[in-house]
Amino acid sequence: MSREILKKARKDAGMTQKQVAEYLGISEVGYRQIENGTRIGKIANWDRLEDLFKIHQRKLRELS
């Protein structure tokens, strides 16, 4: 399982996993786990991702 909407949003923004991790102030591995669906992540980080990608966090959190 992974978060394909989150991954697509990141790619559409032209950002790497490392860049998003730096934006959130977390490790690249930590962000990769969030994107891959193996880690939930903090609500504050979802708030920031919602602001960054302009997509509701409920949609970003969906697992596919």
PDB file of N, CA, C and O in Angstrom:
ATOM      1  N   MET A   1       0.831  -1.184   0.000  1.00  0.00           N
ATOM      2  CA  MET A   1       0.000   0.000   0.000  1.00  0.00           C
ATOM      3  C   MET A   1       0.874   1.245   0.000  1.00  0.00           C
ATOM      4  O   MET A   1       1.952   1.280   0.594  1.00  0.00           O
ATOM      5  N   SER A   2       0.381   2.246  -0.674  1.00  0.00           N
ATOM      6  CA  SER A   2       1.100   3.515  -0.678  1.00  0.00           C
ATOM      7  C   SER A   2       0.103   4.656  -0.852  1.00  0.00           C
ATOM      8  O   SER A   2      -1.078   4.442  -1.129  1.00  0.00           O
ATOM      9  N   ARG A   3       0.600   5.840  -0.686  1.00  0.00           N
ATOM     10  CA  ARG A   3      -0.227   7.037  -0.828  1.00  0.00           C
ATOM     11  C   ARG A   3       0.066   7.646  -2.200  1.00  0.00           C
ATOM     12  O   ARG A   3       0.883   8.558  -2.329  1.00  0.00           O
ATOM     13  N   GLU A   4      -0.614   7.126  -3.215  1.00  0.00           N
ATOM     14  CA  GLU A   4      -0.364   7.548  -4.594  1.00  0.00           C
ATOM     15  C   GLU A   4      -0.718   9.014  -4.830  1.00  0.00           C
ATOM     16  O   GLU A   4      -0.042   9.688  -5.608  1.00  0.00           O
ATOM     17  N   ILE A   5      -1.763   9.522  -4.175  1.00  0.00           N
ATOM     18  CA  ILE A   5      -2.144  10.927  -4.366  1.00  0.00           C
ATOM     19  C   ILE A   5      -1.052  11.838  -3.814  1.00  0.00           C
ATOM     20  O   ILE A   5      -0.709  12.847  -4.430  1.00  0.00           O
ATOM     21  N   LEU A   6      -0.511  11.483  -2.657  1.00  0.00           N
ATOM     22  CA  LEU A   6       0.582  12.257  -2.068  1.00  0.00           C
ATOM     23  C   LEU A   6       1.804  12.221  -2.976  1.00  0.00           C
ATOM     24  O   LEU A   6       2.432  13.251  -3.222  1.00  0.00           O
ATOM     25  N   LYS A   7       2.137  11.046  -3.469  1.00  0.00           N
ATOM     26  CA  LYS A   7       3.299  10.893  -4.358  1.00  0.00           C
ATOM     27  C   LYS A   7       3.115  11.718  -5.629  1.00  0.00           C
ATOM     28  O   LYS A   7       4.040  12.401  -6.069  1.00  0.00           O
ATOM     29  N   LYS A   8       1.923  11.655  -6.216  1.00  0.00           N
ATOM     30  CA  LYS A   8       1.645  12.409  -7.443  1.00  0.00           C
ATOM     31  C   LYS A   8       1.716  13.910  -7.175  1.00  0.00           C
ATOM     32  O   LYS A   8       2.264  14.660  -7.983  1.00  0.00           O
ATOM     33  N   ALA A   9       1.166  14.349  -6.049  1.00  0.00           N
ATOM     34  CA  ALA A   9       1.204  15.768  -5.695  1.00  0.00           C
ATOM     35  C   ALA A   9       2.645  16.256  -5.580  1.00  0.00           C
ATOM     36  O   ALA A   9       2.985  17.341  -6.051  1.00  0.00           O
ATOM     37  N   ARG A  10       3.487  15.440  -4.947  1.00  0.00           N
ATOM     38  CA  ARG A  10       4.907  15.812  -4.809  1.00  0.00           C
ATOM     39  C   ARG A  10       5.575  15.916  -6.168  1.00  0.00           C
ATOM     40  O   ARG A  10       6.291  16.879  -6.443  1.00  0.00           O
ATOM     41  N   LYS A  11       5.337  14.919  -7.020  1.00  0.00           N
ATOM     42  CA  LYS A  11       5.951  14.919  -8.349  1.00  0.00           C
ATOM     43  C   LYS A  11       5.426  16.065  -9.200  1.00  0.00           C
ATOM     44  O   LYS A  11       6.190  16.702  -9.926  1.00  0.00           O
ATOM     45  N   ASP A  12       4.108  16.334  -9.115  1.00  0.00           N
ATOM     46  CA  ASP A  12       3.520  17.450  -9.877  1.00  0.00           C
ATOM     47  C   ASP A  12       4.116  18.784  -9.442  1.00  0.00           C
ATOM     48  O   ASP A  12       4.212  19.713 -10.244  1.00  0.00           O
ATOM     49  N   ALA A  13       4.518  18.881  -8.171  1.00  0.00           N
ATOM     50  CA  ALA A  13       5.145  20.099  -7.651  1.00  0.00           C
ATOM     51  C   ALA A  13       6.628  20.161  -8.011  1.00  0.00           C
ATOM     52  O   ALA A  13       7.299  21.156  -7.736  1.00  0.00           O
ATOM     53  N   GLY A  14       7.138  19.085  -8.632  1.00  0.00           N
ATOM     54  CA  GLY A  14       8.545  19.046  -9.026  1.00  0.00           C
ATOM     55  C   GLY A  14       9.486  18.909  -7.851  1.00  0.00           C
ATOM     56  O   GLY A  14      10.619  19.387  -7.897  1.00  0.00           O
ATOM     57  N   MET A  15       9.022  18.261  -6.801  1.00  0.00           N
ATOM     58  CA  MET A  15       9.829  18.122  -5.591  1.00  0.00           C
ATOM     59  C   MET A  15      10.290  16.690  -5.380  1.00  0.00           C
ATOM     60  O   MET A  15       9.610  15.740  -5.768  1.00  0.00           O
ATOM     61  N   THR A  16      11.447  16.548  -4.763  1.00  0.00           N
ATOM     62  CA  THR A  16      11.957  15.236  -4.389  1.00  0.00           C
ATOM     63  C   THR A  16      11.470  14.907  -2.979  1.00  0.00           C
ATOM     64  O   THR A  16      10.997  15.781  -2.253  1.00  0.00           O
ATOM     65  N   GLN A  17      11.592  13.644  -2.608  1.00  0.00           N
ATOM     66  CA  GLN A  17      11.251  13.258  -1.237  1.00  0.00           C
ATOM     67  C   GLN A  17      12.124  14.020  -0.244  1.00  0.00           C
ATOM     68  O   GLN A  17      11.656  14.411   0.825  1.00  0.00           O
ATOM     69  N   LYS A  18      13.379  14.228  -0.592  1.00  0.00           N
ATOM     70  CA  LYS A  18      14.294  14.941   0.288  1.00  0.00           C
ATOM     71  C   LYS A  18      13.837  16.388   0.496  1.00  0.00           C
ATOM     72  O   LYS A  18      13.894  16.900   1.614  1.00  0.00           O
ATOM     73  N   GLN A  19      13.389  17.040  -0.562  1.00  0.00           N
ATOM     74  CA  GLN A  19      12.934  18.424  -0.448  1.00  0.00           C
ATOM     75  C   GLN A  19      11.688  18.529   0.434  1.00  0.00           C
ATOM     76  O   GLN A  19      11.582  19.445   1.250  1.00  0.00           O
ATOM     77  N   VAL A  20      10.754  17.605   0.276  1.00  0.00           N
ATOM     78  CA  VAL A  20       9.545  17.629   1.101  1.00  0.00           C
ATOM     79  C   VAL A  20       9.914  17.350   2.559  1.00  0.00           C
ATOM     80  O   VAL A  20       9.388  17.992   3.469  1.00  0.00           O
ATOM     81  N   ALA A  21      10.808  16.402   2.777  1.00  0.00           N
ATOM     82  CA  ALA A  21      11.255  16.093   4.141  1.00  0.00           C
ATOM     83  C   ALA A  21      11.885  17.326   4.794  1.00  0.00           C
ATOM     84  O   ALA A  21      11.614  17.618   5.959  1.00  0.00           O
ATOM     85  N   GLU A  22      12.719  18.044   4.050  1.00  0.00           N
ATOM     86  CA  GLU A  22      13.337  19.257   4.579  1.00  0.00           C
ATOM     87  C   GLU A  22      12.282  20.314   4.879  1.00  0.00           C
ATOM     88  O   GLU A  22      12.379  21.005   5.893  1.00  0.00           O
ATOM     89  N   TYR A  23      11.285  20.451   4.023  1.00  0.00           N
ATOM     90  CA  TYR A  23      10.177  21.390   4.251  1.00  0.00           C
ATOM     91  C   TYR A  23       9.452  21.065   5.556  1.00  0.00           C
ATOM     92  O   TYR A  23       9.071  21.961   6.310  1.00  0.00           O
ATOM     93  N   LEU A  24       9.268  19.762   5.810  1.00  0.00           N
ATOM     94  CA  LEU A  24       8.571  19.330   7.020  1.00  0.00           C
ATOM     95  C   LEU A  24       9.473  19.311   8.248  1.00  0.00           C
ATOM     96  O   LEU A  24       8.982  19.284   9.377  1.00  0.00           O
ATOM     97  N   GLY A  25      10.781  19.326   8.039  1.00  0.00           N
ATOM     98  CA  GLY A  25      11.722  19.252   9.159  1.00  0.00           C
ATOM     99  C   GLY A  25      11.862  17.850   9.714  1.00  0.00           C
ATOM    100  O   GLY A  25      12.112  17.658  10.904  1.00  0.00           O
ATOM    101  N   ILE A  26      11.694  16.850   8.818  1.00  0.00           N
ATOM    102  CA  ILE A  26      11.859  15.450   9.230  1.00  0.00           C
ATOM    103  C   ILE A  26      12.899  14.801   8.324  1.00  0.00           C
ATOM    104  O   ILE A  26      13.346  15.406   7.350  1.00  0.00           O
ATOM    105  N   SER A  27      13.281  13.567   8.648  1.00  0.00           N
ATOM    106  CA  SER A  27      14.271  12.872   7.836  1.00  0.00           C
ATOM    107  C   SER A  27      13.650  12.422   6.510  1.00  0.00           C
ATOM    108  O   SER A  27      12.436  12.252   6.402  1.00  0.00           O
ATOM    109  N   GLU A  28      14.494  12.237   5.525  1.00  0.00           N
ATOM    110  CA  GLU A  28      14.020  11.736   4.231  1.00  0.00           C
ATOM    111  C   GLU A  28      13.399  10.353   4.396  1.00  0.00           C
ATOM    112  O   GLU A  28      12.380  10.047   3.776  1.00  0.00           O
ATOM    113  N   VAL A  29      14.014   9.519   5.232  1.00  0.00           N
ATOM    114  CA  VAL A  29      13.474   8.182   5.491  1.00  0.00           C
ATOM    115  C   VAL A  29      12.085   8.292   6.118  1.00  0.00           C
ATOM    116  O   VAL A  29      11.178   7.546   5.748  1.00  0.00           O
ATOM    117  N   GLY A  30      11.916   9.205   7.053  1.00  0.00           N
ATOM    118  CA  GLY A  30      10.622   9.412   7.691  1.00  0.00           C
ATOM    119  C   GLY A  30       9.564   9.825   6.685  1.00  0.00           C
ATOM    120  O   GLY A  30       8.436   9.333   6.723  1.00  0.00           O
ATOM    121  N   TYR A  31       9.928  10.733   5.783  1.00  0.00           N
ATOM    122  CA  TYR A  31       8.957  11.149   4.766  1.00  0.00           C
ATOM    123  C   TYR A  31       8.645   9.994   3.817  1.00  0.00           C
ATOM    124  O   TYR A  31       7.490   9.780   3.449  1.00  0.00           O
ATOM    125  N   ARG A  32       9.663   9.265   3.430  1.00  0.00           N
ATOM    126  CA  ARG A  32       9.462   8.125   2.525  1.00  0.00           C
ATOM    127  C   ARG A  32       8.474   7.130   3.140  1.00  0.00           C
ATOM    128  O   ARG A  32       7.621   6.585   2.440  1.00  0.00           O
ATOM    129  N   GLN A  33       8.590   6.897   4.441  1.00  0.00           N
ATOM    130  CA  GLN A  33       7.669   5.987   5.131  1.00  0.00           C
ATOM    131  C   GLN A  33       6.244   6.529   5.108  1.00  0.00           C
ATOM    132  O   GLN A  33       5.292   5.763   4.954  1.00  0.00           O
ATOM    133  N   ILE A  34       6.091   7.835   5.260  1.00  0.00           N
ATOM    134  CA  ILE A  34       4.760   8.436   5.181  1.00  0.00           C
ATOM    135  C   ILE A  34       4.190   8.247   3.783  1.00  0.00           C
ATOM    136  O   ILE A  34       3.037   7.846   3.624  1.00  0.00           O
ATOM    137  N   GLU A  35       4.994   8.535   2.780  1.00  0.00           N
ATOM    138  CA  GLU A  35       4.532   8.414   1.388  1.00  0.00           C
ATOM    139  C   GLU A  35       4.238   6.965   1.021  1.00  0.00           C
ATOM    140  O   GLU A  35       3.321   6.686   0.248  1.00  0.00           O
ATOM    141  N   ASN A  36       5.009   6.058   1.572  1.00  0.00           N
ATOM    142  CA  ASN A  36       4.797   4.634   1.278  1.00  0.00           C
ATOM    143  C   ASN A  36       3.664   4.022   2.093  1.00  0.00           C
ATOM    144  O   ASN A  36       3.257   2.890   1.836  1.00  0.00           O
ATOM    145  N   GLY A  37       3.158   4.755   3.064  1.00  0.00           N
ATOM    146  CA  GLY A  37       2.033   4.264   3.848  1.00  0.00           C
ATOM    147  C   GLY A  37       2.414   3.386   5.019  1.00  0.00           C
ATOM    148  O   GLY A  37       1.545   2.754   5.619  1.00  0.00           O
ATOM    149  N   THR A  38       3.703   3.328   5.362  1.00  0.00           N
ATOM    150  CA  THR A  38       4.138   2.508   6.489  1.00  0.00           C
ATOM    151  C   THR A  38       4.243   3.316   7.784  1.00  0.00           C
ATOM    152  O   THR A  38       4.525   2.765   8.848  1.00  0.00           O
ATOM    153  N   ARG A  39       4.012   4.624   7.682  1.00  0.00           N
ATOM    154  CA  ARG A  39       4.058   5.512   8.847  1.00  0.00           C
ATOM    155  C   ARG A  39       2.912   6.510   8.708  1.00  0.00           C
ATOM    156  O   ARG A  39       2.627   6.991   7.612  1.00  0.00           O
ATOM    157  N   ILE A  40       2.265   6.814   9.818  1.00  0.00           N
ATOM    158  CA  ILE A  40       1.124   7.727   9.764  1.00  0.00           C
ATOM    159  C   ILE A  40       1.575   9.179   9.634  1.00  0.00           C
ATOM    160  O   ILE A  40       1.067   9.905   8.779  1.00  0.00           O
ATOM    161  N   GLY A  41       2.492   9.601  10.443  1.00  0.00           N
ATOM    162  CA  GLY A  41       2.935  10.992  10.419  1.00  0.00           C
ATOM    163  C   GLY A  41       2.099  11.852  11.350  1.00  0.00           C
ATOM    164  O   GLY A  41       0.954  11.519  11.657  1.00  0.00           O
ATOM    165  N   LYS A  42       2.667  12.942  11.792  1.00  0.00           N
ATOM    166  CA  LYS A  42       2.002  13.851  12.728  1.00  0.00           C
ATOM    167  C   LYS A  42       0.989  14.725  11.995  1.00  0.00           C
ATOM    168  O   LYS A  42       1.165  15.063  10.825  1.00  0.00           O
ATOM    169  N   ILE A  43      -0.069  15.081  12.708  1.00  0.00           N
ATOM    170  CA  ILE A  43      -1.109  15.943  12.132  1.00  0.00           C
ATOM    171  C   ILE A  43      -0.505  17.262  11.639  1.00  0.00           C
ATOM    172  O   ILE A  43      -0.898  17.770  10.589  1.00  0.00           O
ATOM    173  N   ALA A  44       0.436  17.808  12.386  1.00  0.00           N
ATOM    174  CA  ALA A  44       1.064  19.076  11.979  1.00  0.00           C
ATOM    175  C   ALA A  44       1.727  18.934  10.611  1.00  0.00           C
ATOM    176  O   ALA A  44       1.693  19.863   9.803  1.00  0.00           O
ATOM    177  N   ASN A  45       2.328  17.774  10.351  1.00  0.00           N
ATOM    178  CA  ASN A  45       2.955  17.558   9.043  1.00  0.00           C
ATOM    179  C   ASN A  45       1.911  17.454   7.949  1.00  0.00           C
ATOM    180  O   ASN A  45       2.127  17.943   6.841  1.00  0.00           O
ATOM    181  N   TRP A  46       0.776  16.822   8.243  1.00  0.00           N
ATOM    182  CA  TRP A  46      -0.305  16.737   7.245  1.00  0.00           C
ATOM    183  C   TRP A  46      -0.858  18.129   6.957  1.00  0.00           C
ATOM    184  O   TRP A  46      -1.204  18.434   5.815  1.00  0.00           O
ATOM    185  N   ASP A  47      -0.944  18.977   7.983  1.00  0.00           N
ATOM    186  CA  ASP A  47      -1.392  20.356   7.784  1.00  0.00           C
ATOM    187  C   ASP A  47      -0.450  21.083   6.826  1.00  0.00           C
ATOM    188  O   ASP A  47      -0.894  21.807   5.934  1.00  0.00           O
ATOM    189  N   ARG A  48       0.839  20.885   7.017  1.00  0.00           N
ATOM    190  CA  ARG A  48       1.832  21.547   6.164  1.00  0.00           C
ATOM    191  C   ARG A  48       1.802  20.994   4.739  1.00  0.00           C
ATOM    192  O   ARG A  48       1.967  21.742   3.776  1.00  0.00           O
ATOM    193  N   LEU A  49       1.590  19.671   4.607  1.00  0.00           N
ATOM    194  CA  LEU A  49       1.490  19.074   3.273  1.00  0.00           C
ATOM    195  C   LEU A  49       0.256  19.591   2.539  1.00  0.00           C
ATOM    196  O   LEU A  49       0.298  19.842   1.335  1.00  0.00           O
ATOM    197  N   GLU A  50      -0.830  19.743   3.270  1.00  0.00           N
ATOM    198  CA  GLU A  50      -2.054  20.294   2.685  1.00  0.00           C
ATOM    199  C   GLU A  50      -1.791  21.707   2.159  1.00  0.00           C
ATOM    200  O   GLU A  50      -2.217  22.046   1.055  1.00  0.00           O
ATOM    201  N   ASP A  51      -1.097  22.524   2.937  1.00  0.00           N
ATOM    202  CA  ASP A  51      -0.760  23.888   2.517  1.00  0.00           C
ATOM    203  C   ASP A  51       0.182  23.885   1.316  1.00  0.00           C
ATOM    204  O   ASP A  51       0.026  24.685   0.394  1.00  0.00           O
ATOM    205  N   LEU A  52       1.152  22.987   1.333  1.00  0.00           N
ATOM    206  CA  LEU A  52       2.142  22.920   0.264  1.00  0.00           C
ATOM    207  C   LEU A  52       1.525  22.510  -1.060  1.00  0.00           C
ATOM    208  O   LEU A  52       1.773  23.139  -2.088  1.00  0.00           O
ATOM    209  N   PHE A  53       0.720  21.455  -1.037  1.00  0.00           N
ATOM    210  CA  PHE A  53       0.195  20.879  -2.276  1.00  0.00           C
ATOM    211  C   PHE A  53      -1.212  21.358  -2.628  1.00  0.00           C
ATOM    212  O   PHE A  53      -1.718  21.049  -3.707  1.00  0.00           O
ATOM    213  N   LYS A  54      -1.849  22.112  -1.724  1.00  0.00           N
ATOM    214  CA  LYS A  54      -3.208  22.631  -1.962  1.00  0.00           C
ATOM    215  C   LYS A  54      -4.213  21.506  -2.243  1.00  0.00           C
ATOM    216  O   LYS A  54      -5.098  21.639  -3.089  1.00  0.00           O
ATOM    217  N   ILE A  55      -4.054  20.403  -1.516  1.00  0.00           N
ATOM    218  CA  ILE A  55      -4.957  19.257  -1.593  1.00  0.00           C
ATOM    219  C   ILE A  55      -5.318  18.899  -0.158  1.00  0.00           C
ATOM    220  O   ILE A  55      -4.446  18.832   0.708  1.00  0.00           O
ATOM    221  N   HIS A  56      -6.604  18.670   0.092  1.00  0.00           N
ATOM    222  CA  HIS A  56      -7.049  18.363   1.451  1.00  0.00           C
ATOM    223  C   HIS A  56      -6.291  17.141   1.979  1.00  0.00           C
ATOM    224  O   HIS A  56      -6.111  16.149   1.273  1.00  0.00           O
ATOM    225  N   GLN A  57      -5.856  17.239   3.224  1.00  0.00           N
ATOM    226  CA  GLN A  57      -5.050  16.162   3.806  1.00  0.00           C
ATOM    227  C   GLN A  57      -5.783  14.840   3.866  1.00  0.00           C
ATOM    228  O   GLN A  57      -5.143  13.790   3.831  1.00  0.00           O
ATOM    229  N   ARG A  58      -7.093  14.852   3.956  1.00  0.00           N
ATOM    230  CA  ARG A  58      -7.854  13.599   3.953  1.00  0.00           C
ATOM    231  C   ARG A  58      -7.589  12.855   2.643  1.00  0.00           C
ATOM    232  O   ARG A  58      -7.462  11.631   2.631  1.00  0.00           O
ATOM    233  N   LYS A  59      -7.509  13.603   1.547  1.00  0.00           N
ATOM    234  CA  LYS A  59      -7.218  13.013   0.243  1.00  0.00           C
ATOM    235  C   LYS A  59      -5.750  12.545   0.192  1.00  0.00           C
ATOM    236  O   LYS A  59      -5.462  11.456  -0.305  1.00  0.00           O
ATOM    237  N   LEU A  60      -4.846  13.357   0.697  1.00  0.00           N
ATOM    238  CA  LEU A  60      -3.422  13.011   0.683  1.00  0.00           C
ATOM    239  C   LEU A  60      -3.133  11.747   1.487  1.00  0.00           C
ATOM    240  O   LEU A  60      -2.232  10.982   1.143  1.00  0.00           O
ATOM    241  N   ARG A  61      -3.901  11.528   2.565  1.00  0.00           N
ATOM    242  CA  ARG A  61      -3.654  10.382   3.443  1.00  0.00           C
ATOM    243  C   ARG A  61      -4.186   9.067   2.903  1.00  0.00           C
ATOM    244  O   ARG A  61      -3.857   8.007   3.435  1.00  0.00           O
ATOM    245  N   GLU A  62      -5.008   9.111   1.849  1.00  0.00           N
ATOM    246  CA  GLU A  62      -5.606   7.892   1.325  1.00  0.00           C
ATOM    247  C   GLU A  62      -4.548   6.885   0.905  1.00  0.00           C
ATOM    248  O   GLU A  62      -3.553   7.227   0.266  1.00  0.00           O
ATOM    249  N   LEU A  63      -4.789   5.633   1.283  1.00  0.00           N
ATOM    250  CA  LEU A  63      -3.910   4.535   0.883  1.00  0.00           C
ATOM    251  C   LEU A  63      -4.526   3.830  -0.318  1.00  0.00           C
ATOM    252  O   LEU A  63      -5.739   3.631  -0.380  1.00  0.00           O
ATOM    253  N   SER A  64      -3.685   3.458  -1.260  1.00  0.00           N
ATOM    254  CA  SER A  64      -4.194   2.724  -2.430  1.00  0.00           C
ATOM    255  C   SER A  64      -3.417   1.456  -2.646  1.00  0.00           C
ATOM    256  O   SER A  64      -3.701   0.709  -3.582  1.00  0.00           O
TER     257      SER A  64
END
